[in-house]
Amino acid sequence: MNLESRCQPIELLLSDVDGVLTDGCVVFDNQGLETKVFNIRDGLGIRLWQRAGHRFGLVTGRSSRIVQHRARELDIDLLRQGAKDKLPVVRELIDSLSMDPARVAYIGDDLPDLPAVNHVGLGIAVADACDELREAADFVTQLDGGRGAVREVIEVILKNQHRWTEILAEFRN
């Protein structure tokens, strides 16, 4: 199956956080407070995805107030933190939305994402993902995690759904 036919039915995009929306680094200050850096283009990409009528969700193995804050900022209501075993969480989300896994894409970067990438209609690995995930993925981004990979994925899917021109029209007027 080619990329266009895999992208056509996608309505729900699920993503890992650390290593996908961030570069995978976790920084603690002297008070033990965690810091993460998010790429602003990924944020706009998520907004464009939502404007196109699609849903976006986060599934992460760690728990962080920062991720909760970023999700709230981007109106992401599908947030599952502390998901050590991601596949049951992904299945629960898909079932709760009464969706077919073929209508779901998942973006990951490391081994815990492998079962989810294999379960959905469009499994995606960021460019700097581990070898095993890149090999299993239907699509591998050109950009690394935390460097605009999520935006790249959203553009690829929307272009293959023939929706990108419609999205661009909002900015050209």
PyMOL CGO cylinders between C-alpha atoms (Angstrom):
from pymol import cmd
from pymol.cgo import CYLINDER

trace = [
    CYLINDER, 0.00, 0.00, 0.00, 1.45, 3.38, -0.95, 0.3, 1, 1, 1, 1, 1, 1,
    CYLINDER, 1.45, 3.38, -0.95, 1.72, 6.44, 1.30, 0.3, 1, 1, 1, 1, 1, 1,
    CYLINDER, 1.72, 6.44, 1.30, -1.20, 8.29, -0.30, 0.3, 1, 1, 1, 1, 1, 1,
    CYLINDER, -1.20, 8.29, -0.30, -3.60, 5.40, 0.27, 0.3, 1, 1, 1, 1, 1, 1,
    CYLINDER, -3.60, 5.40, 0.27, -2.39, 5.03, 3.87, 0.3, 1, 1, 1, 1, 1, 1,
    CYLINDER, -2.39, 5.03, 3.87, -2.89, 8.77, 4.51, 0.3, 1, 1, 1, 1, 1, 1,
    CYLINDER, -2.89, 8.77, 4.51, -6.35, 9.05, 2.94, 0.3, 1, 1, 1, 1, 1, 1,
    CYLINDER, -6.35, 9.05, 2.94, -8.40, 7.60, 5.83, 0.3, 1, 1, 1, 1, 1, 1,
    CYLINDER, -8.40, 7.60, 5.83, -6.40, 9.15, 8.71, 0.3, 1, 1, 1, 1, 1, 1,
    CYLINDER, -6.40, 9.15, 8.71, -8.59, 11.15, 11.12, 0.3, 1, 1, 1, 1, 1, 1,
    CYLINDER, -8.59, 11.15, 11.12, -6.73, 10.66, 14.40, 0.3, 1, 1, 1, 1, 1, 1,
    CYLINDER, -6.73, 10.66, 14.40, -3.04, 11.37, 14.90, 0.3, 1, 1, 1, 1, 1, 1,
    CYLINDER, -3.04, 11.37, 14.90, -1.48, 10.06, 18.12, 0.3, 1, 1, 1, 1, 1, 1,
    CYLINDER, -1.48, 10.06, 18.12, 2.01, 11.00, 19.19, 0.3, 1, 1, 1, 1, 1, 1,
    CYLINDER, 2.01, 11.00, 19.19, 4.60, 10.17, 21.79, 0.3, 1, 1, 1, 1, 1, 1,
    CYLINDER, 4.60, 10.17, 21.79, 6.05, 13.24, 23.52, 0.3, 1, 1, 1, 1, 1, 1,
    CYLINDER, 6.05, 13.24, 23.52, 9.71, 12.81, 24.54, 0.3, 1, 1, 1, 1, 1, 1,
    CYLINDER, 9.71, 12.81, 24.54, 11.75, 12.30, 21.39, 0.3, 1, 1, 1, 1, 1, 1,
    CYLINDER, 11.75, 12.30, 21.39, 8.88, 13.30, 19.08, 0.3, 1, 1, 1, 1, 1, 1,
    CYLINDER, 8.88, 13.30, 19.08, 7.45, 16.63, 20.27, 0.3, 1, 1, 1, 1, 1, 1,
    CYLINDER, 7.45, 16.63, 20.27, 10.75, 17.25, 22.08, 0.3, 1, 1, 1, 1, 1, 1,
    CYLINDER, 10.75, 17.25, 22.08, 14.33, 16.32, 21.23, 0.3, 1, 1, 1, 1, 1, 1,
    CYLINDER, 14.33, 16.32, 21.23, 14.22, 13.65, 23.93, 0.3, 1, 1, 1, 1, 1, 1,
    CYLINDER, 14.22, 13.65, 23.93, 16.25, 15.60, 26.48, 0.3, 1, 1, 1, 1, 1, 1,
    CYLINDER, 16.25, 15.60, 26.48, 14.84, 16.09, 29.94, 0.3, 1, 1, 1, 1, 1, 1,
    CYLINDER, 14.84, 16.09, 29.94, 16.44, 18.93, 31.90, 0.3, 1, 1, 1, 1, 1, 1,
    CYLINDER, 16.44, 18.93, 31.90, 16.12, 19.39, 35.66, 0.3, 1, 1, 1, 1, 1, 1,
    CYLINDER, 16.12, 19.39, 35.66, 16.98, 22.69, 37.33, 0.3, 1, 1, 1, 1, 1, 1,
    CYLINDER, 16.98, 22.69, 37.33, 18.57, 23.04, 40.78, 0.3, 1, 1, 1, 1, 1, 1,
    CYLINDER, 18.57, 23.04, 40.78, 15.13, 22.81, 42.40, 0.3, 1, 1, 1, 1, 1, 1,
    CYLINDER, 15.13, 22.81, 42.40, 14.41, 19.55, 40.58, 0.3, 1, 1, 1, 1, 1, 1,
    CYLINDER, 14.41, 19.55, 40.58, 11.89, 21.14, 38.22, 0.3, 1, 1, 1, 1, 1, 1,
    CYLINDER, 11.89, 21.14, 38.22, 11.67, 19.53, 34.80, 0.3, 1, 1, 1, 1, 1, 1,
    CYLINDER, 11.67, 19.53, 34.80, 12.01, 21.50, 31.59, 0.3, 1, 1, 1, 1, 1, 1,
    CYLINDER, 12.01, 21.50, 31.59, 11.14, 20.48, 28.04, 0.3, 1, 1, 1, 1, 1, 1,
    CYLINDER, 11.14, 20.48, 28.04, 11.52, 22.36, 24.78, 0.3, 1, 1, 1, 1, 1, 1,
    CYLINDER, 11.52, 22.36, 24.78, 8.70, 22.17, 22.22, 0.3, 1, 1, 1, 1, 1, 1,
    CYLINDER, 8.70, 22.17, 22.22, 9.00, 23.24, 18.58, 0.3, 1, 1, 1, 1, 1, 1,
    CYLINDER, 9.00, 23.24, 18.58, 6.56, 26.05, 17.78, 0.3, 1, 1, 1, 1, 1, 1,
    CYLINDER, 6.56, 26.05, 17.78, 6.04, 24.76, 14.21, 0.3, 1, 1, 1, 1, 1, 1,
    CYLINDER, 6.04, 24.76, 14.21, 4.80, 21.46, 15.61, 0.3, 1, 1, 1, 1, 1, 1,
    CYLINDER, 4.80, 21.46, 15.61, 2.27, 23.45, 17.62, 0.3, 1, 1, 1, 1, 1, 1,
    CYLINDER, 2.27, 23.45, 17.62, 0.99, 25.27, 14.55, 0.3, 1, 1, 1, 1, 1, 1,
    CYLINDER, 0.99, 25.27, 14.55, 0.90, 21.96, 12.70, 0.3, 1, 1, 1, 1, 1, 1,
    CYLINDER, 0.90, 21.96, 12.70, -1.33, 20.50, 15.41, 0.3, 1, 1, 1, 1, 1, 1,
    CYLINDER, -1.33, 20.50, 15.41, -3.61, 23.54, 15.13, 0.3, 1, 1, 1, 1, 1, 1,
    CYLINDER, -3.61, 23.54, 15.13, -3.78, 23.09, 11.33, 0.3, 1, 1, 1, 1, 1, 1,
    CYLINDER, -3.78, 23.09, 11.33, -4.62, 19.41, 11.82, 0.3, 1, 1, 1, 1, 1, 1,
    CYLINDER, -4.62, 19.41, 11.82, -7.44, 20.38, 14.17, 0.3, 1, 1, 1, 1, 1, 1,
    CYLINDER, -7.44, 20.38, 14.17, -8.71, 23.05, 11.74, 0.3, 1, 1, 1, 1, 1, 1,
    CYLINDER, -8.71, 23.05, 11.74, -8.95, 20.34, 9.12, 0.3, 1, 1, 1, 1, 1, 1,
    CYLINDER, -8.95, 20.34, 9.12, -11.45, 18.61, 11.43, 0.3, 1, 1, 1, 1, 1, 1,
    CYLINDER, -11.45, 18.61, 11.43, -9.09, 15.94, 12.74, 0.3, 1, 1, 1, 1, 1, 1,
    CYLINDER, -9.09, 15.94, 12.74, -8.21, 14.86, 16.29, 0.3, 1, 1, 1, 1, 1, 1,
    CYLINDER, -8.21, 14.86, 16.29, -4.75, 14.85, 17.89, 0.3, 1, 1, 1, 1, 1, 1,
    CYLINDER, -4.75, 14.85, 17.89, -3.69, 12.98, 20.99, 0.3, 1, 1, 1, 1, 1, 1,
    CYLINDER, -3.69, 12.98, 20.99, -0.62, 12.37, 23.14, 0.3, 1, 1, 1, 1, 1, 1,
    CYLINDER, -0.62, 12.37, 23.14, 0.45, 9.05, 24.63, 0.3, 1, 1, 1, 1, 1, 1,
    CYLINDER, 0.45, 9.05, 24.63, 3.57, 9.26, 26.77, 0.3, 1, 1, 1, 1, 1, 1,
    CYLINDER, 3.57, 9.26, 26.77, 5.37, 6.95, 29.15, 0.3, 1, 1, 1, 1, 1, 1,
    CYLINDER, 5.37, 6.95, 29.15, 6.32, 9.76, 31.51, 0.3, 1, 1, 1, 1, 1, 1,
    CYLINDER, 6.32, 9.76, 31.51, 4.05, 12.08, 33.50, 0.3, 1, 1, 1, 1, 1, 1,
    CYLINDER, 4.05, 12.08, 33.50, 4.69, 15.80, 33.52, 0.3, 1, 1, 1, 1, 1, 1,
    CYLINDER, 4.69, 15.80, 33.52, 2.82, 19.00, 34.31, 0.3, 1, 1, 1, 1, 1, 1,
    CYLINDER, 2.82, 19.00, 34.31, 4.66, 20.54, 31.37, 0.3, 1, 1, 1, 1, 1, 1,
    CYLINDER, 4.66, 20.54, 31.37, 3.02, 18.10, 28.94, 0.3, 1, 1, 1, 1, 1, 1,
    CYLINDER, 3.02, 18.10, 28.94, -0.36, 18.74, 30.55, 0.3, 1, 1, 1, 1, 1, 1,
    CYLINDER, -0.36, 18.74, 30.55, 0.21, 22.48, 30.09, 0.3, 1, 1, 1, 1, 1, 1,
    CYLINDER, 0.21, 22.48, 30.09, 1.26, 22.09, 26.44, 0.3, 1, 1, 1, 1, 1, 1,
    CYLINDER, 1.26, 22.09, 26.44, -1.76, 19.87, 25.73, 0.3, 1, 1, 1, 1, 1, 1,
    CYLINDER, -1.76, 19.87, 25.73, -4.10, 22.44, 27.28, 0.3, 1, 1, 1, 1, 1, 1,
    CYLINDER, -4.10, 22.44, 27.28, -2.42, 25.24, 25.32, 0.3, 1, 1, 1, 1, 1, 1,
    CYLINDER, -2.42, 25.24, 25.32, -3.06, 23.36, 22.04, 0.3, 1, 1, 1, 1, 1, 1,
    CYLINDER, -3.06, 23.36, 22.04, -6.59, 22.17, 22.97, 0.3, 1, 1, 1, 1, 1, 1,
    CYLINDER, -6.59, 22.17, 22.97, -5.46, 18.54, 22.97, 0.3, 1, 1, 1, 1, 1, 1,
    CYLINDER, -5.46, 18.54, 22.97, -8.07, 16.67, 24.99, 0.3, 1, 1, 1, 1, 1, 1,
    CYLINDER, -8.07, 16.67, 24.99, -6.69, 13.20, 24.29, 0.3, 1, 1, 1, 1, 1, 1,
    CYLINDER, -6.69, 13.20, 24.29, -3.79, 13.00, 26.74, 0.3, 1, 1, 1, 1, 1, 1,
    CYLINDER, -3.79, 13.00, 26.74, -2.56, 9.82, 28.37, 0.3, 1, 1, 1, 1, 1, 1,
    CYLINDER, -2.56, 9.82, 28.37, 0.52, 10.10, 30.58, 0.3, 1, 1, 1, 1, 1, 1,
    CYLINDER, 0.52, 10.10, 30.58, 2.36, 7.39, 32.49, 0.3, 1, 1, 1, 1, 1, 1,
    CYLINDER, 2.36, 7.39, 32.49, 1.64, 4.85, 29.74, 0.3, 1, 1, 1, 1, 1, 1,
    CYLINDER, 1.64, 4.85, 29.74, 4.50, 2.40, 30.22, 0.3, 1, 1, 1, 1, 1, 1,
    CYLINDER, 4.50, 2.40, 30.22, 2.78, -0.09, 27.89, 0.3, 1, 1, 1, 1, 1, 1,
    CYLINDER, 2.78, -0.09, 27.89, 1.45, 2.13, 25.11, 0.3, 1, 1, 1, 1, 1, 1,
    CYLINDER, 1.45, 2.13, 25.11, -0.49, -0.34, 22.97, 0.3, 1, 1, 1, 1, 1, 1,
    CYLINDER, -0.49, -0.34, 22.97, -3.34, -0.92, 25.48, 0.3, 1, 1, 1, 1, 1, 1,
    CYLINDER, -3.34, -0.92, 25.48, -3.63, 2.85, 25.91, 0.3, 1, 1, 1, 1, 1, 1,
    CYLINDER, -3.63, 2.85, 25.91, -3.72, 3.40, 22.14, 0.3, 1, 1, 1, 1, 1, 1,
    CYLINDER, -3.72, 3.40, 22.14, -6.35, 0.67, 21.78, 0.3, 1, 1, 1, 1, 1, 1,
    CYLINDER, -6.35, 0.67, 21.78, -8.43, 2.24, 24.58, 0.3, 1, 1, 1, 1, 1, 1,
    CYLINDER, -8.43, 2.24, 24.58, -8.32, 5.64, 22.87, 0.3, 1, 1, 1, 1, 1, 1,
    CYLINDER, -8.32, 5.64, 22.87, -9.27, 4.17, 19.50, 0.3, 1, 1, 1, 1, 1, 1,
    CYLINDER, -9.27, 4.17, 19.50, -12.12, 2.15, 21.05, 0.3, 1, 1, 1, 1, 1, 1,
    CYLINDER, -12.12, 2.15, 21.05, -13.38, 5.13, 23.07, 0.3, 1, 1, 1, 1, 1, 1,
    CYLINDER, -13.38, 5.13, 23.07, -13.72, 7.07, 19.80, 0.3, 1, 1, 1, 1, 1, 1,
    CYLINDER, -13.72, 7.07, 19.80, -15.31, 4.08, 18.01, 0.3, 1, 1, 1, 1, 1, 1,
    CYLINDER, -15.31, 4.08, 18.01, -12.62, 4.25, 15.35, 0.3, 1, 1, 1, 1, 1, 1,
    CYLINDER, -12.62, 4.25, 15.35, -11.05, 1.69, 13.09, 0.3, 1, 1, 1, 1, 1, 1,
    CYLINDER, -11.05, 1.69, 13.09, -7.24, 1.51, 13.66, 0.3, 1, 1, 1, 1, 1, 1,
    CYLINDER, -7.24, 1.51, 13.66, -6.85, 2.03, 9.88, 0.3, 1, 1, 1, 1, 1, 1,
    CYLINDER, -6.85, 2.03, 9.88, -8.03, 5.63, 10.45, 0.3, 1, 1, 1, 1, 1, 1,
    CYLINDER, -8.03, 5.63, 10.45, -5.28, 6.29, 13.00, 0.3, 1, 1, 1, 1, 1, 1,
    CYLINDER, -5.28, 6.29, 13.00, -1.63, 7.34, 12.66, 0.3, 1, 1, 1, 1, 1, 1,
    CYLINDER, -1.63, 7.34, 12.66, 0.92, 7.09, 15.45, 0.3, 1, 1, 1, 1, 1, 1,
    CYLINDER, 0.92, 7.09, 15.45, 4.29, 8.88, 15.66, 0.3, 1, 1, 1, 1, 1, 1,
    CYLINDER, 4.29, 8.88, 15.66, 7.06, 7.45, 17.82, 0.3, 1, 1, 1, 1, 1, 1,
    CYLINDER, 7.06, 7.45, 17.82, 10.80, 7.38, 18.34, 0.3, 1, 1, 1, 1, 1, 1,
    CYLINDER, 10.80, 7.38, 18.34, 11.75, 4.35, 20.43, 0.3, 1, 1, 1, 1, 1, 1,
    CYLINDER, 11.75, 4.35, 20.43, 11.00, 0.74, 21.28, 0.3, 1, 1, 1, 1, 1, 1,
    CYLINDER, 11.00, 0.74, 21.28, 7.99, 1.41, 23.57, 0.3, 1, 1, 1, 1, 1, 1,
    CYLINDER, 7.99, 1.41, 23.57, 6.26, 2.92, 20.51, 0.3, 1, 1, 1, 1, 1, 1,
    CYLINDER, 6.26, 2.92, 20.51, 6.80, -0.14, 18.30, 0.3, 1, 1, 1, 1, 1, 1,
    CYLINDER, 6.80, -0.14, 18.30, 3.56, -2.01, 19.16, 0.3, 1, 1, 1, 1, 1, 1,
    CYLINDER, 3.56, -2.01, 19.16, 1.48, 1.13, 18.57, 0.3, 1, 1, 1, 1, 1, 1,
    CYLINDER, 1.48, 1.13, 18.57, 3.23, 1.87, 15.26, 0.3, 1, 1, 1, 1, 1, 1,
    CYLINDER, 3.23, 1.87, 15.26, 2.45, -1.69, 14.15, 0.3, 1, 1, 1, 1, 1, 1,
    CYLINDER, 2.45, -1.69, 14.15, -1.20, -1.50, 15.27, 0.3, 1, 1, 1, 1, 1, 1,
    CYLINDER, -1.20, -1.50, 15.27, -2.41, 1.59, 13.39, 0.3, 1, 1, 1, 1, 1, 1,
    CYLINDER, -2.41, 1.59, 13.39, -3.08, 2.37, 9.73, 0.3, 1, 1, 1, 1, 1, 1,
    CYLINDER, -3.08, 2.37, 9.73, -0.08, 4.67, 9.40, 0.3, 1, 1, 1, 1, 1, 1,
    CYLINDER, -0.08, 4.67, 9.40, 2.90, 3.99, 11.63, 0.3, 1, 1, 1, 1, 1, 1,
    CYLINDER, 2.90, 3.99, 11.63, 5.45, 6.81, 11.69, 0.3, 1, 1, 1, 1, 1, 1,
    CYLINDER, 5.45, 6.81, 11.69, 8.99, 7.12, 13.03, 0.3, 1, 1, 1, 1, 1, 1,
    CYLINDER, 8.99, 7.12, 13.03, 10.90, 10.37, 13.42, 0.3, 1, 1, 1, 1, 1, 1,
    CYLINDER, 10.90, 10.37, 13.42, 14.23, 10.55, 11.57, 0.3, 1, 1, 1, 1, 1, 1,
    CYLINDER, 14.23, 10.55, 11.57, 16.32, 9.95, 14.70, 0.3, 1, 1, 1, 1, 1, 1,
    CYLINDER, 16.32, 9.95, 14.70, 14.18, 7.06, 15.98, 0.3, 1, 1, 1, 1, 1, 1,
    CYLINDER, 14.18, 7.06, 15.98, 15.81, 3.76, 16.87, 0.3, 1, 1, 1, 1, 1, 1,
    CYLINDER, 15.81, 3.76, 16.87, 16.58, 1.44, 13.94, 0.3, 1, 1, 1, 1, 1, 1,
    CYLINDER, 16.58, 1.44, 13.94, 13.84, -1.05, 14.81, 0.3, 1, 1, 1, 1, 1, 1,
    CYLINDER, 13.84, -1.05, 14.81, 11.13, 1.61, 14.79, 0.3, 1, 1, 1, 1, 1, 1,
    CYLINDER, 11.13, 1.61, 14.79, 12.32, 3.14, 11.52, 0.3, 1, 1, 1, 1, 1, 1,
    CYLINDER, 12.32, 3.14, 11.52, 12.29, -0.32, 9.92, 0.3, 1, 1, 1, 1, 1, 1,
    CYLINDER, 12.29, -0.32, 9.92, 8.74, -1.04, 11.12, 0.3, 1, 1, 1, 1, 1, 1,
    CYLINDER, 8.74, -1.04, 11.12, 7.31, 2.37, 10.19, 0.3, 1, 1, 1, 1, 1, 1,
    CYLINDER, 7.31, 2.37, 10.19, 5.25, 3.06, 7.08, 0.3, 1, 1, 1, 1, 1, 1,
    CYLINDER, 5.25, 3.06, 7.08, 6.79, 6.54, 6.94, 0.3, 1, 1, 1, 1, 1, 1,
    CYLINDER, 6.79, 6.54, 6.94, 9.99, 8.02, 8.39, 0.3, 1, 1, 1, 1, 1, 1,
    CYLINDER, 9.99, 8.02, 8.39, 10.26, 11.78, 8.71, 0.3, 1, 1, 1, 1, 1, 1,
    CYLINDER, 10.26, 11.78, 8.71, 13.20, 13.75, 7.35, 0.3, 1, 1, 1, 1, 1, 1,
    CYLINDER, 13.20, 13.75, 7.35, 13.25, 15.84, 10.52, 0.3, 1, 1, 1, 1, 1, 1,
    CYLINDER, 13.25, 15.84, 10.52, 14.32, 14.70, 13.96, 0.3, 1, 1, 1, 1, 1, 1,
    CYLINDER, 14.32, 14.70, 13.96, 12.01, 14.64, 16.96, 0.3, 1, 1, 1, 1, 1, 1,
    CYLINDER, 12.01, 14.64, 16.96, 11.61, 18.09, 18.52, 0.3, 1, 1, 1, 1, 1, 1,
    CYLINDER, 11.61, 18.09, 18.52, 12.77, 19.69, 15.28, 0.3, 1, 1, 1, 1, 1, 1,
    CYLINDER, 12.77, 19.69, 15.28, 9.46, 19.94, 13.39, 0.3, 1, 1, 1, 1, 1, 1,
    CYLINDER, 9.46, 19.94, 13.39, 8.84, 16.24, 12.68, 0.3, 1, 1, 1, 1, 1, 1,
    CYLINDER, 8.84, 16.24, 12.68, 5.20, 16.43, 13.83, 0.3, 1, 1, 1, 1, 1, 1,
    CYLINDER, 5.20, 16.43, 13.83, 4.55, 19.39, 11.51, 0.3, 1, 1, 1, 1, 1, 1,
    CYLINDER, 4.55, 19.39, 11.51, 6.20, 17.44, 8.68, 0.3, 1, 1, 1, 1, 1, 1,
    CYLINDER, 6.20, 17.44, 8.68, 3.89, 14.47, 9.32, 0.3, 1, 1, 1, 1, 1, 1,
    CYLINDER, 3.89, 14.47, 9.32, 0.80, 16.69, 9.39, 0.3, 1, 1, 1, 1, 1, 1,
    CYLINDER, 0.80, 16.69, 9.39, 1.77, 18.35, 6.11, 0.3, 1, 1, 1, 1, 1, 1,
    CYLINDER, 1.77, 18.35, 6.11, 2.45, 14.98, 4.46, 0.3, 1, 1, 1, 1, 1, 1,
    CYLINDER, 2.45, 14.98, 4.46, -0.92, 13.57, 5.55, 0.3, 1, 1, 1, 1, 1, 1,
    CYLINDER, -0.92, 13.57, 5.55, -2.91, 16.69, 4.63, 0.3, 1, 1, 1, 1, 1, 1,
    CYLINDER, -2.91, 16.69, 4.63, -1.17, 16.91, 1.23, 0.3, 1, 1, 1, 1, 1, 1,
    CYLINDER, -1.17, 16.91, 1.23, -1.95, 13.25, 0.56, 0.3, 1, 1, 1, 1, 1, 1,
    CYLINDER, -1.95, 13.25, 0.56, -5.55, 13.90, 1.60, 0.3, 1, 1, 1, 1, 1, 1,
    CYLINDER, -5.55, 13.90, 1.60, -5.60, 16.82, -0.89, 0.3, 1, 1, 1, 1, 1, 1,
    CYLINDER, -5.60, 16.82, -0.89, -6.43, 19.25, 1.94, 0.3, 1, 1, 1, 1, 1, 1,
    CYLINDER, -6.43, 19.25, 1.94, -3.20, 21.29, 2.10, 0.3, 1, 1, 1, 1, 1, 1,
    CYLINDER, -3.20, 21.29, 2.10, -4.24, 23.90, -0.50, 0.3, 1, 1, 1, 1, 1, 1,
    CYLINDER, -4.24, 23.90, -0.50, -7.44, 24.51, 1.47, 0.3, 1, 1, 1, 1, 1, 1,
    CYLINDER, -7.44, 24.51, 1.47, -5.39, 25.00, 4.67, 0.3, 1, 1, 1, 1, 1, 1,
    CYLINDER, -5.39, 25.00, 4.67, -2.96, 27.37, 2.93, 0.3, 1, 1, 1, 1, 1, 1,
    CYLINDER, -2.96, 27.37, 2.93, -5.85, 29.47, 1.60, 0.3, 1, 1, 1, 1, 1, 1,
    CYLINDER, -5.85, 29.47, 1.60, -6.55, 30.63, 5.17, 0.3, 1, 1, 1, 1, 1, 1,
    CYLINDER, -6.55, 30.63, 5.17, -3.08, 32.24, 5.28, 0.3, 1, 1, 1, 1, 1, 1,
    CYLINDER, -3.08, 32.24, 5.28, -3.06, 33.66, 1.76, 0.3, 1, 1, 1, 1, 1, 1,
    CYLINDER, -3.06, 33.66, 1.76, -6.23, 35.71, 2.18, 0.3, 1, 1, 1, 1, 1, 1,
]
cmd.load_cgo(trace, "trace")
